[in-house]
Amino acid sequence: MKNIKFVSAKEAVGVIKSNDRVHLHSVAVTPHPLIQAMCERGRNKEFRNVRIQHIHTEGDAPYANPEFEGIFQLESFFVGANVRKQTQAGYADYIPVFLQETQRLIRQGYLKVNVAMIQVSVPDKFGYASLGTSVDATLAAVENADTVIAIVNPNVPRAFGDAMIHINDIDVFVEDDSELVLALPGPISDTDRQIGRYVAELVEDGATLQMGIGAIPNAVLSMLSNHKDLGVHSEMFADGILPLVDKGVVNGKNKAIDKGKMVATFLMGSKKLYQFIHDNPGVAMQDVEYTNSVNVIAQNPKVTAINSALQIDITGQVCADSIGTKFYSGVGGQIDFLRGASLSKGGKPIIAMPSTTNKGISKIAPILTPGAGVVSTRANIHWLVTEYGAVNLYGKTLQDRAKLIISISHPDHQAELDKAAFERFGSHFHFVWDENNN
């Protein structure tokens, strides 16, 4: 790394001034040494009204804490667990936006980025470093920021695709060798496993998969070992996909574009996952403008998009970003992939979720909780899956939808939901169990 002058994290963040907007690299490559140094300057009141922007970071997010009111203001594109309480309390804020358009806000000047703080791999002999596990909207920030500060970290994998940037595009360099943030797979419950079984039955050979991280995606993936020629085009993937790659189930042979390649815009998982993408030409880490483009997604055949929800009403409206008025996550890429899958030849947009919360409250409701956001409209929803079955709502009337949705709700809540549907649609509505509703 000759010809690169390294400075301390403290010196690097000295470029931040009052009223700047700072973009933070996402998820596993969250640049914590720079965040800590920036927050130390904030505690010393060296600046005010610095806006912090990111999709979703992992680990501590002190800049969102009440102590920094007036110093930092978070404008996240997705409300992660590390800033959820602060956002719900009003100390941090959220920008509702389709994930695909996060880069557009930056590139078209809606959100001026003054400083981009990122982590990159060790540069190669040609001067190229990789953004590693997260390209997302960070590439747009690097391209448009006044100043780019990069931590050079040997633990950042050298991923290909849009992840590669040249050191000439970086203004300030910091060295660090901290491990990337890990997300180890959690346990799969019986409910998750049953949902996974129903979803796996919908996945056809030759399908192109989109799914996220968590117990339900892992349950689905664990049941696909006998499938053939699956591909991946997703905003992200995690460890659950690796056994299918090892078995040759995931090979991308049936994809119409990026044939043979696994495409994503960010990753989150174990060290094994990060090592998997290192120097792997079979993985393309792409700009979110590409991965989440409806037109791009739709070009692949049999796109099977598996997303989740916090709540759904009996007409098919899906809330995925808030619990009532309390923001819990974000719009994310759900609509991007539901639309892309619906336009794909043989595609299947799927919403998969447990029928109840951990407290036994039905996630299927007569109406959405007041204040809940409709992330996906009735018209966007095709397949809905719970542990009680899978139903296809596409092309169904409101009353037929209600019957189908209630049929896969928790048995303890079906009478209440049936009564609500009866009151809503009139005396001619009557819920009848038959072979079409099971």
TORKOL-4160 file (C-alpha; in steps of 0.2 Angstrom, whole numbers, padded with zeros to 4 digits, m for minus):
438
<pt num="1" X="0000" Y="0000" Z="0000"/>
<pt num="2" X="0014" Y="0012" Z="m0004"/>
<pt num="3" X="0009" Y="0029" Z="m0010"/>
<pt num="4" X="m0005" Y="0029" Z="0002"/>
<pt num="5" X="m0004" Y="0041" Z="0017"/>
<pt num="6" X="m0013" Y="0035" Z="0032"/>
<pt num="7" X="m0020" Y="0046" Z="0046"/>
<pt num="8" X="m0028" Y="0042" Z="0062"/>
<pt num="9" X="m0047" Y="0041" Z="0063"/>
<pt num="10" X="m0047" Y="0057" Z="0074"/>
<pt num="11" X="m0038" Y="0066" Z="0061"/>
<pt num="12" X="m0049" Y="0059" Z="0047"/>
<pt num="13" X="m0065" Y="0065" Z="0054"/>
<pt num="14" X="m0058" Y="0083" Z="0056"/>
<pt num="15" X="m0065" Y="0087" Z="0039"/>
<pt num="16" X="m0083" Y="0086" Z="0046"/>
<pt num="17" X="m0090" Y="0103" Z="0049"/>
<pt num="18" X="m0107" Y="0110" Z="0055"/>
<pt num="19" X="m0122" Y="0107" Z="0044"/>
<pt num="20" X="m0113" Y="0093" Z="0034"/>
<pt num="21" X="m0122" Y="0077" Z="0029"/>
<pt num="22" X="m0111" Y="0062" Z="0032"/>
<pt num="23" X="m0115" Y="0045" Z="0023"/>
<pt num="24" X="m0110" Y="0029" Z="0033"/>
<pt num="25" X="m0106" Y="0013" Z="0024"/>
<pt num="26" X="m0119" Y="0000" Z="0028"/>
<pt num="27" X="m0122" Y="m0016" Z="0038"/>
<pt num="28" X="m0107" Y="m0027" Z="0040"/>
<pt num="29" X="m0094" Y="m0014" Z="0035"/>
<pt num="30" X="m0101" Y="0000" Z="0046"/>
<pt num="31" X="m0085" Y="0011" Z="0049"/>
<pt num="32" X="m0085" Y="0010" Z="0068"/>
<pt num="33" X="m0068" Y="0018" Z="0071"/>
<pt num="34" X="m0074" Y="0033" Z="0061"/>
<pt num="35" X="m0090" Y="0034" Z="0070"/>
<pt num="36" X="m0082" Y="0034" Z="0087"/>
<pt num="37" X="m0070" Y="0048" Z="0082"/>
<pt num="38" X="m0084" Y="0058" Z="0075"/>
<pt num="39" X="m0095" Y="0056" Z="0090"/>
<pt num="40" X="m0080" Y="0061" Z="0101"/>
<pt num="41" X="m0079" Y="0078" Z="0091"/>
<pt num="42" X="m0098" Y="0079" Z="0094"/>
<pt num="43" X="m0096" Y="0077" Z="0113"/>
<pt num="44" X="m0083" Y="0091" Z="0112"/>
<pt num="45" X="m0096" Y="0102" Z="0103"/>
<pt num="46" X="m0085" Y="0105" Z="0089"/>
<pt num="47" X="m0099" Y="0106" Z="0076"/>
<pt num="48" X="m0118" Y="0107" Z="0076"/>
<pt num="49" X="m0132" Y="0100" Z="0065"/>
<pt num="50" X="m0123" Y="0086" Z="0056"/>
<pt num="51" X="m0135" Y="0075" Z="0047"/>
<pt num="52" X="m0131" Y="0057" Z="0047"/>
<pt num="53" X="m0137" Y="0046" Z="0032"/>
<pt num="54" X="m0137" Y="0027" Z="0030"/>
<pt num="55" X="m0147" Y="0013" Z="0024"/>
<pt num="56" X="m0144" Y="0002" Z="0039"/>
<pt num="57" X="m0129" Y="0000" Z="0051"/>
<pt num="58" X="m0125" Y="m0014" Z="0063"/>
<pt num="59" X="m0117" Y="m0012" Z="0080"/>
<pt num="60" X="m0118" Y="0004" Z="0091"/>
<pt num="61" X="m0126" Y="0019" Z="0084"/>
<pt num="62" X="m0122" Y="0032" Z="0097"/>
<pt num="63" X="m0125" Y="0047" Z="0085"/>
<pt num="64" X="m0144" Y="0043" Z="0087"/>
<pt num="65" X="m0144" Y="0045" Z="0106"/>
<pt num="66" X="m0152" Y="0059" Z="0115"/>
<pt num="67" X="m0136" Y="0066" Z="0121"/>
<pt num="68" X="m0132" Y="0072" Z="0103"/>
<pt num="69" X="m0148" Y="0081" Z="0100"/>
<pt num="70" X="m0143" Y="0097" Z="0090"/>
<pt num="71" X="m0126" Y="0089" Z="0086"/>
<pt num="72" X="m0132" Y="0075" Z="0075"/>
<pt num="73" X="m0148" Y="0071" Z="0066"/>
<pt num="74" X="m0150" Y="0054" Z="0059"/>
<pt num="75" X="m0159" Y="0052" Z="0042"/>
<pt num="76" X="m0160" Y="0033" Z="0039"/>
<pt num="77" X="m0167" Y="0025" Z="0024"/>
<pt num="78" X="m0171" Y="0010" Z="0035"/>
<pt num="79" X="m0175" Y="0009" Z="0054"/>
<pt num="80" X="m0163" Y="m0005" Z="0060"/>
<pt num="81" X="m0164" Y="m0012" Z="0077"/>
<pt num="82" X="m0149" Y="m0001" Z="0083"/>
<pt num="83" X="m0159" Y="0015" Z="0080"/>
<pt num="84" X="m0177" Y="0009" Z="0083"/>
<pt num="85" X="m0180" Y="0016" Z="0100"/>
<pt num="86" X="m0172" Y="0033" Z="0096"/>
<pt num="87" X="m0182" Y="0034" Z="0080"/>
<pt num="88" X="m0198" Y="0030" Z="0089"/>
<pt num="89" X="m0194" Y="0043" Z="0102"/>
<pt num="90" X="m0191" Y="0056" Z="0089"/>
<pt num="91" X="m0172" Y="0058" Z="0092"/>
<pt num="92" X="m0168" Y="0050" Z="0075"/>
<pt num="93" X="m0178" Y="0051" Z="0059"/>
<pt num="94" X="m0182" Y="0041" Z="0044"/>
<pt num="95" X="m0184" Y="0044" Z="0025"/>
<pt num="96" X="m0197" Y="0033" Z="0017"/>
<pt num="97" X="m0190" Y="0028" Z="0000"/>
<pt num="98" X="m0190" Y="0012" Z="m0011"/>
<pt num="99" X="m0173" Y="0004" Z="m0008"/>
<pt num="100" X="m0169" Y="0006" Z="m0027"/>
<pt num="101" X="m0171" Y="0025" Z="m0026"/>
<pt num="102" X="m0160" Y="0028" Z="m0011"/>
<pt num="103" X="m0145" Y="0030" Z="m0024"/>
<pt num="104" X="m0156" Y="0042" Z="m0034"/>
<pt num="105" X="m0159" Y="0054" Z="m0019"/>
<pt num="106" X="m0140" Y="0056" Z="m0019"/>
<pt num="107" X="m0136" Y="0056" Z="m0037"/>
<pt num="108" X="m0149" Y="0068" Z="m0042"/>
<pt num="109" X="m0145" Y="0080" Z="m0028"/>
<pt num="110" X="m0160" Y="0078" Z="m0017"/>
<pt num="111" X="m0148" Y="0074" Z="m0003"/>
<pt num="112" X="m0131" Y="0082" Z="m0004"/>
<pt num="113" X="m0117" Y="0071" Z="0003"/>
<pt num="114" X="m0103" Y="0081" Z="0010"/>
<pt num="115" X="m0093" Y="0067" Z="0018"/>
<pt num="116" X="m0094" Y="0048" Z="0014"/>
<pt num="117" X="m0086" Y="0037" Z="0027"/>
<pt num="118" X="m0083" Y="0019" Z="0021"/>
<pt num="119" X="m0073" Y="0003" Z="0023"/>
<pt num="120" X="m0063" Y="m0005" Z="0009"/>
<pt num="121" X="m0052" Y="m0020" Z="0005"/>
<pt num="122" X="m0034" Y="m0019" Z="0003"/>
<pt num="123" X="m0030" Y="m0011" Z="m0014"/>
<pt num="124" X="m0023" Y="m0022" Z="m0027"/>
<pt num="125" X="m0008" Y="m0018" Z="m0038"/>
<pt num="126" X="m0018" Y="m0008" Z="m0050"/>
<pt num="127" X="m0025" Y="0003" Z="m0036"/>
<pt num="128" X="m0042" Y="m0004" Z="m0035"/>
<pt num="129" X="m0051" Y="m0008" Z="m0018"/>
<pt num="130" X="m0068" Y="m0016" Z="m0015"/>
<pt num="131" X="m0083" Y="m0010" Z="m0005"/>
<pt num="132" X="m0084" Y="m0028" Z="0000"/>
<pt num="133" X="m0101" Y="m0033" Z="0008"/>
<pt num="134" X="m0111" Y="m0017" Z="0004"/>
<pt num="135" X="m0112" Y="m0007" Z="m0012"/>
<pt num="136" X="m0131" Y="m0002" Z="m0010"/>
<pt num="137" X="m0132" Y="0017" Z="m0010"/>
<pt num="138" X="m0114" Y="0019" Z="m0004"/>
<pt num="139" X="m0107" Y="0019" Z="m0021"/>
<pt num="140" X="m0117" Y="0034" Z="m0026"/>
<pt num="141" X="m0111" Y="0043" Z="m0010"/>
<pt num="142" X="m0093" Y="0039" Z="m0015"/>
<pt num="143" X="m0096" Y="0046" Z="m0032"/>
<pt num="144" X="m0104" Y="0062" Z="m0026"/>
<pt num="145" X="m0097" Y="0066" Z="m0009"/>
<pt num="146" X="m0085" Y="0081" Z="m0007"/>
<pt num="147" X="m0074" Y="0071" Z="0004"/>
<pt num="148" X="m0072" Y="0052" Z="0005"/>
<pt num="149" X="m0064" Y="0044" Z="0020"/>
<pt num="150" X="m0060" Y="0026" Z="0019"/>
<pt num="151" X="m0054" Y="0013" Z="0032"/>
<pt num="152" X="m0043" Y="0000" Z="0023"/>
<pt num="153" X="m0046" Y="m0016" Z="0032"/>
<pt num="154" X="m0039" Y="m0033" Z="0027"/>
<pt num="155" X="m0055" Y="m0041" Z="0033"/>
<pt num="156" X="m0066" Y="m0033" Z="0020"/>
<pt num="157" X="m0068" Y="m0046" Z="0006"/>
<pt num="158" X="m0063" Y="m0041" Z="m0012"/>
<pt num="159" X="m0079" Y="m0043" Z="m0020"/>
<pt num="160" X="m0082" Y="m0039" Z="m0039"/>
<pt num="161" X="m0096" Y="m0030" Z="m0049"/>
<pt num="162" X="m0099" Y="m0012" Z="m0044"/>
<pt num="163" X="m0090" Y="m0014" Z="m0028"/>
<pt num="164" X="m0073" Y="m0010" Z="m0036"/>
<pt num="165" X="m0067" Y="0008" Z="m0034"/>
<pt num="166" X="m0050" Y="0016" Z="m0037"/>
<pt num="167" X="m0040" Y="0024" Z="m0023"/>
<pt num="168" X="m0040" Y="0040" Z="m0033"/>
<pt num="169" X="m0058" Y="0041" Z="m0028"/>
<pt num="170" X="m0053" Y="0041" Z="m0010"/>
<pt num="171" X="m0047" Y="0057" Z="m0001"/>
<pt num="172" X="m0042" Y="0051" Z="0017"/>
<pt num="173" X="m0036" Y="0034" Z="0022"/>
<pt num="174" X="m0036" Y="0026" Z="0039"/>
<pt num="175" X="m0030" Y="0009" Z="0043"/>
<pt num="176" X="m0039" Y="m0004" Z="0054"/>
<pt num="177" X="m0040" Y="m0023" Z="0055"/>
<pt num="178" X="m0056" Y="m0025" Z="0066"/>
<pt num="179" X="m0067" Y="m0040" Z="0061"/>
<pt num="180" X="m0083" Y="m0036" Z="0051"/>
<pt num="181" X="m0099" Y="m0037" Z="0060"/>
<pt num="182" X="m0106" Y="m0054" Z="0060"/>
<pt num="183" X="m0124" Y="m0061" Z="0060"/>
<pt num="184" X="m0125" Y="m0079" Z="0064"/>
<pt num="185" X="m0140" Y="m0089" Z="0060"/>
<pt num="186" X="m0153" Y="m0091" Z="0074"/>
<pt num="187" X="m0164" Y="m0106" Z="0078"/>
<pt num="188" X="m0178" Y="m0111" Z="0067"/>
<pt num="189" X="m0194" Y="m0113" Z="0076"/>
<pt num="190" X="m0208" Y="m0126" Z="0071"/>
<pt num="191" X="m0218" Y="m0112" Z="0064"/>
<pt num="192" X="m0204" Y="m0105" Z="0054"/>
<pt num="193" X="m0201" Y="m0123" Z="0047"/>
<pt num="194" X="m0219" Y="m0125" Z="0042"/>
<pt num="195" X="m0219" Y="m0108" Z="0033"/>
<pt num="196" X="m0203" Y="m0113" Z="0025"/>
<pt num="197" X="m0211" Y="m0130" Z="0019"/>
<pt num="198" X="m0226" Y="m0121" Z="0011"/>
<pt num="199" X="m0214" Y="m0108" Z="0002"/>
<pt num="200" X="m0202" Y="m0121" Z="m0004"/>
<pt num="201" X="m0217" Y="m0130" Z="m0012"/>
<pt num="202" X="m0219" Y="m0114" Z="m0023"/>
<pt num="203" X="m0201" Y="m0113" Z="m0028"/>
<pt num="204" X="m0199" Y="m0121" Z="m0045"/>
<pt num="205" X="m0183" Y="m0128" Z="m0053"/>
<pt num="206" X="m0174" Y="m0115" Z="m0063"/>
<pt num="207" X="m0181" Y="m0101" Z="m0052"/>
<pt num="208" X="m0172" Y="m0085" Z="m0048"/>
<pt num="209" X="m0173" Y="m0082" Z="m0029"/>
<pt num="210" X="m0174" Y="m0066" Z="m0019"/>
<pt num="211" X="m0175" Y="m0067" Z="0000"/>
<pt num="212" X="m0168" Y="m0059" Z="0015"/>
<pt num="213" X="m0160" Y="m0064" Z="0032"/>
<pt num="214" X="m0169" Y="m0073" Z="0046"/>
<pt num="215" X="m0177" Y="m0089" Z="0051"/>
<pt num="216" X="m0190" Y="m0090" Z="0038"/>
<pt num="217" X="m0178" Y="m0088" Z="0023"/>
<pt num="218" X="m0166" Y="m0100" Z="0031"/>
<pt num="219" X="m0181" Y="m0113" Z="0033"/>
<pt num="220" X="m0185" Y="m0111" Z="0015"/>
<pt num="221" X="m0167" Y="m0113" Z="0009"/>
<pt num="222" X="m0165" Y="m0129" Z="0020"/>
<pt num="223" X="m0179" Y="m0137" Z="0010"/>
<pt num="224" X="m0173" Y="m0134" Z="m0007"/>
<pt num="225" X="m0159" Y="m0146" Z="m0008"/>
<pt num="226" X="m0168" Y="m0157" Z="m0021"/>
<pt num="227" X="m0171" Y="m0142" Z="m0033"/>
<pt num="228" X="m0161" Y="m0139" Z="m0048"/>
<pt num="229" X="m0153" Y="m0124" Z="m0057"/>
<pt num="230" X="m0159" Y="m0111" Z="m0045"/>
<pt num="231" X="m0152" Y="m0093" Z="m0047"/>
<pt num="232" X="m0150" Y="m0078" Z="m0035"/>
<pt num="233" X="m0154" Y="m0060" Z="m0039"/>
<pt num="234" X="m0158" Y="m0052" Z="m0023"/>
<pt num="235" X="m0154" Y="m0036" Z="m0013"/>
<pt num="236" X="m0145" Y="m0047" Z="m0001"/>
<pt num="237" X="m0141" Y="m0065" Z="0004"/>
<pt num="238" X="m0135" Y="m0074" Z="0019"/>
<pt num="239" X="m0127" Y="m0090" Z="0025"/>
<pt num="240" X="m0142" Y="m0101" Z="0021"/>
<pt num="241" X="m0138" Y="m0100" Z="0003"/>
<pt num="242" X="m0121" Y="m0108" Z="0005"/>
<pt num="243" X="m0126" Y="m0126" Z="0006"/>
<pt num="244" X="m0136" Y="m0125" Z="m0009"/>
<pt num="245" X="m0121" Y="m0118" Z="m0019"/>
<pt num="246" X="m0110" Y="m0132" Z="m0012"/>
<pt num="247" X="m0122" Y="m0145" Z="m0018"/>
<pt num="248" X="m0124" Y="m0136" Z="m0035"/>
<pt num="249" X="m0142" Y="m0132" Z="m0033"/>
<pt num="250" X="m0139" Y="m0114" Z="m0035"/>
<pt num="251" X="m0129" Y="m0112" Z="m0051"/>
<pt num="252" X="m0138" Y="m0098" Z="m0060"/>
<pt num="253" X="m0139" Y="m0108" Z="m0076"/>
<pt num="254" X="m0157" Y="m0103" Z="m0080"/>
<pt num="255" X="m0155" Y="m0085" Z="m0077"/>
<pt num="256" X="m0158" Y="m0074" Z="m0093"/>
<pt num="257" X="m0145" Y="m0060" Z="m0087"/>
<pt num="258" X="m0130" Y="m0062" Z="m0076"/>
<pt num="259" X="m0130" Y="m0081" Z="m0080"/>
<pt num="260" X="m0120" Y="m0091" Z="m0068"/>
<pt num="261" X="m0118" Y="m0076" Z="m0056"/>
<pt num="262" X="m0126" Y="m0073" Z="m0039"/>
<pt num="263" X="m0131" Y="m0054" Z="m0038"/>
<pt num="264" X="m0134" Y="m0044" Z="m0022"/>
<pt num="265" X="m0131" Y="m0026" Z="m0016"/>
<pt num="266" X="m0127" Y="m0030" Z="0002"/>
<pt num="267" X="m0123" Y="m0046" Z="0013"/>
<pt num="268" X="m0124" Y="m0050" Z="0031"/>
<pt num="269" X="m0119" Y="m0066" Z="0039"/>
<pt num="270" X="m0104" Y="m0076" Z="0046"/>
<pt num="271" X="m0086" Y="m0075" Z="0042"/>
<pt num="272" X="m0088" Y="m0090" Z="0031"/>
<pt num="273" X="m0100" Y="m0079" Z="0020"/>
<pt num="274" X="m0088" Y="m0065" Z="0019"/>
<pt num="275" X="m0074" Y="m0077" Z="0014"/>
<pt num="276" X="m0086" Y="m0085" Z="0001"/>
<pt num="277" X="m0087" Y="m0068" Z="m0009"/>
<pt num="278" X="m0069" Y="m0064" Z="m0008"/>
<pt num="279" X="m0061" Y="m0065" Z="m0025"/>
<pt num="280" X="m0076" Y="m0075" Z="m0031"/>
<pt num="281" X="m0081" Y="m0071" Z="m0049"/>
<pt num="282" X="m0097" Y="m0080" Z="m0047"/>
<pt num="283" X="m0104" Y="m0066" Z="m0035"/>
<pt num="284" X="m0108" Y="m0049" Z="m0042"/>
<pt num="285" X="m0110" Y="m0035" Z="m0029"/>
<pt num="286" X="m0120" Y="m0022" Z="m0038"/>
<pt num="287" X="m0127" Y="m0005" Z="m0036"/>
<pt num="288" X="m0144" Y="m0005" Z="m0028"/>
<pt num="289" X="m0150" Y="0005" Z="m0044"/>
<pt num="290" X="m0147" Y="m0012" Z="m0053"/>
<pt num="291" X="m0151" Y="m0025" Z="m0041"/>
<pt num="292" X="m0168" Y="m0017" Z="m0036"/>
<pt num="293" X="m0173" Y="m0011" Z="m0053"/>
<pt num="294" X="m0190" Y="m0018" Z="m0057"/>
<pt num="295" X="m0185" Y="m0019" Z="m0076"/>
<pt num="296" X="m0169" Y="m0029" Z="m0072"/>
<pt num="297" X="m0178" Y="m0041" Z="m0060"/>
<pt num="298" X="m0191" Y="m0045" Z="m0072"/>
<pt num="299" X="m0179" Y="m0051" Z="m0085"/>
<pt num="300" X="m0175" Y="m0066" Z="m0076"/>
<pt num="301" X="m0187" Y="m0081" Z="m0077"/>
<pt num="302" X="m0197" Y="m0088" Z="m0062"/>
<pt num="303" X="m0192" Y="m0074" Z="m0050"/>
<pt num="304" X="m0198" Y="m0080" Z="m0033"/>
<pt num="305" X="m0197" Y="m0065" Z="m0021"/>
<pt num="306" X="m0200" Y="m0070" Z="m0003"/>
<pt num="307" X="m0203" Y="m0055" Z="0009"/>
<pt num="308" X="m0212" Y="m0053" Z="0025"/>
<pt num="309" X="m0224" Y="m0042" Z="0034"/>
<pt num="310" X="m0228" Y="m0035" Z="0051"/>
<pt num="311" X="m0247" Y="m0035" Z="0048"/>
<pt num="312" X="m0259" Y="m0039" Z="0034"/>
<pt num="313" X="m0278" Y="m0035" Z="0033"/>
<pt num="314" X="m0291" Y="m0046" Z="0026"/>
<pt num="315" X="m0291" Y="m0037" Z="0009"/>
<pt num="316" X="m0272" Y="m0039" Z="0007"/>
<pt num="317" X="m0265" Y="m0023" Z="0012"/>
<pt num="318" X="m0247" Y="m0026" Z="0019"/>
<pt num="319" X="m0239" Y="m0016" Z="0033"/>
<pt num="320" X="m0220" Y="m0020" Z="0033"/>
<pt num="321" X="m0212" Y="m0004" Z="0041"/>
<pt num="322" X="m0222" Y="0001" Z="0056"/>
<pt num="323" X="m0232" Y="m0005" Z="0071"/>
<pt num="324" X="m0246" Y="0007" Z="0071"/>
<pt num="325" X="m0237" Y="0024" Z="0071"/>
<pt num="326" X="m0221" Y="0017" Z="0078"/>
<pt num="327" X="m0208" Y="0014" Z="0064"/>
<pt num="328" X="m0200" Y="m0003" Z="0065"/>
<pt num="329" X="m0190" Y="m0005" Z="0049"/>
<pt num="330" X="m0193" Y="0003" Z="0032"/>
<pt num="331" X="m0200" Y="0001" Z="0015"/>
<pt num="332" X="m0184" Y="m0007" Z="0009"/>
<pt num="333" X="m0185" Y="m0017" Z="m0007"/>
<pt num="334" X="m0201" Y="m0026" Z="m0004"/>
<pt num="335" X="m0211" Y="m0017" Z="m0018"/>
<pt num="336" X="m0196" Y="m0017" Z="m0030"/>
<pt num="337" X="m0196" Y="m0036" Z="m0029"/>
<pt num="338" X="m0214" Y="m0039" Z="m0028"/>
<pt num="339" X="m0216" Y="m0029" Z="m0044"/>
<pt num="340" X="m0201" Y="m0037" Z="m0052"/>
<pt num="341" X="m0207" Y="m0055" Z="m0048"/>
<pt num="342" X="m0225" Y="m0051" Z="m0054"/>
<pt num="343" X="m0218" Y="m0046" Z="m0071"/>
<pt num="344" X="m0206" Y="m0060" Z="m0073"/>
<pt num="345" X="m0211" Y="m0075" Z="m0084"/>
<pt num="346" X="m0217" Y="m0088" Z="m0071"/>
<pt num="347" X="m0213" Y="m0076" Z="m0057"/>
<pt num="348" X="m0221" Y="m0078" Z="m0039"/>
<pt num="349" X="m0221" Y="m0063" Z="m0027"/>
<pt num="350" X="m0223" Y="m0071" Z="m0010"/>
<pt num="351" X="m0227" Y="m0063" Z="0007"/>
<pt num="352" X="m0223" Y="m0076" Z="0021"/>
<pt num="353" X="m0226" Y="m0073" Z="0039"/>
<pt num="354" X="m0231" Y="m0081" Z="0055"/>
<pt num="355" X="m0250" Y="m0080" Z="0058"/>
<pt num="356" X="m0247" Y="m0072" Z="0076"/>
<pt num="357" X="m0234" Y="m0062" Z="0085"/>
<pt num="358" X="m0224" Y="m0069" Z="0099"/>
<pt num="359" X="m0238" Y="m0063" Z="0111"/>
<pt num="360" X="m0251" Y="m0072" Z="0102"/>
<pt num="361" X="m0259" Y="m0057" Z="0093"/>
<pt num="362" X="m0265" Y="m0060" Z="0076"/>
<pt num="363" X="m0255" Y="m0053" Z="0062"/>
<pt num="364" X="m0270" Y="m0054" Z="0051"/>
<pt num="365" X="m0282" Y="m0040" Z="0055"/>
<pt num="366" X="m0299" Y="m0034" Z="0050"/>
<pt num="367" X="m0291" Y="m0017" Z="0046"/>
<pt num="368" X="m0273" Y="m0012" Z="0049"/>
<pt num="369" X="m0268" Y="m0004" Z="0065"/>
<pt num="370" X="m0272" Y="0015" Z="0064"/>
<pt num="371" X="m0256" Y="0023" Z="0059"/>
<pt num="372" X="m0249" Y="0008" Z="0051"/>
<pt num="373" X="m0241" Y="0011" Z="0034"/>
<pt num="374" X="m0247" Y="0002" Z="0018"/>
<pt num="375" X="m0230" Y="m0003" Z="0011"/>
<pt num="376" X="m0238" Y="m0015" Z="m0002"/>
<pt num="377" X="m0255" Y="m0012" Z="m0009"/>
<pt num="378" X="m0269" Y="m0025" Z="m0011"/>
<pt num="379" X="m0264" Y="m0025" Z="m0030"/>
<pt num="380" X="m0246" Y="m0030" Z="m0026"/>
<pt num="381" X="m0250" Y="m0045" Z="m0017"/>
<pt num="382" X="m0250" Y="m0062" Z="m0025"/>
<pt num="383" X="m0245" Y="m0077" Z="m0013"/>
<pt num="384" X="m0248" Y="m0076" Z="0005"/>
<pt num="385" X="m0240" Y="m0089" Z="0016"/>
<pt num="386" X="m0242" Y="m0093" Z="0035"/>
<pt num="387" X="m0239" Y="m0109" Z="0045"/>
<pt num="388" X="m0257" Y="m0114" Z="0040"/>
<pt num="389" X="m0255" Y="m0114" Z="0022"/>
<pt num="390" X="m0252" Y="m0104" Z="0006"/>
<pt num="391" X="m0265" Y="m0094" Z="m0004"/>
<pt num="392" X="m0264" Y="m0085" Z="m0021"/>
<pt num="393" X="m0274" Y="m0068" Z="m0020"/>
<pt num="394" X="m0270" Y="m0062" Z="m0037"/>
<pt num="395" X="m0286" Y="m0058" Z="m0047"/>
<pt num="396" X="m0297" Y="m0062" Z="m0032"/>
<pt num="397" X="m0311" Y="m0051" Z="m0027"/>
<pt num="398" X="m0311" Y="m0043" Z="m0010"/>
<pt num="399" X="m0323" Y="m0055" Z="m0003"/>
<pt num="400" X="m0314" Y="m0070" Z="m0010"/>
<pt num="401" X="m0297" Y="m0063" Z="m0004"/>
<pt num="402" X="m0305" Y="m0061" Z="0014"/>
<pt num="403" X="m0310" Y="m0079" Z="0014"/>
<pt num="404" X="m0293" Y="m0085" Z="0008"/>
<pt num="405" X="m0283" Y="m0075" Z="0020"/>
<pt num="406" X="m0294" Y="m0080" Z="0035"/>
<pt num="407" X="m0292" Y="m0098" Z="0030"/>
<pt num="408" X="m0273" Y="m0097" Z="0034"/>
<pt num="409" X="m0275" Y="m0086" Z="0050"/>
<pt num="410" X="m0273" Y="m0094" Z="0067"/>
<pt num="411" X="m0288" Y="m0105" Z="0072"/>
<pt num="412" X="m0290" Y="m0095" Z="0088"/>
<pt num="413" X="m0293" Y="m0079" Z="0078"/>
<pt num="414" X="m0304" Y="m0085" Z="0063"/>
<pt num="415" X="m0321" Y="m0083" Z="0071"/>
<pt num="416" X="m0317" Y="m0064" Z="0075"/>
<pt num="417" X="m0310" Y="m0061" Z="0058"/>
<pt num="418" X="m0325" Y="m0070" Z="0050"/>
<pt num="419" X="m0337" Y="m0059" Z="0060"/>
<pt num="420" X="m0327" Y="m0043" Z="0054"/>
<pt num="421" X="m0328" Y="m0048" Z="0036"/>
<pt num="422" X="m0347" Y="m0052" Z="0038"/>
<pt num="423" X="m0349" Y="m0034" Z="0045"/>
<pt num="424" X="m0339" Y="m0026" Z="0032"/>
<pt num="425" X="m0346" Y="m0035" Z="0016"/>
<pt num="426" X="m0364" Y="m0038" Z="0022"/>
<pt num="427" X="m0375" Y="m0053" Z="0026"/>
<pt num="428" X="m0371" Y="m0061" Z="0009"/>
<pt num="429" X="m0353" Y="m0064" Z="0015"/>
<pt num="430" X="m0352" Y="m0081" Z="0024"/>
<pt num="431" X="m0335" Y="m0090" Z="0028"/>
<pt num="432" X="m0337" Y="m0108" Z="0022"/>
<pt num="433" X="m0323" Y="m0121" Z="0024"/>
<pt num="434" X="m0321" Y="m0130" Z="0008"/>
<pt num="435" X="m0307" Y="m0138" Z="m0002"/>
<pt num="436" X="m0303" Y="m0121" Z="m0010"/>
<pt num="437" X="m0300" Y="m0112" Z="0007"/>
<pt num="438" X="m0289" Y="m0126" Z="0015"/>
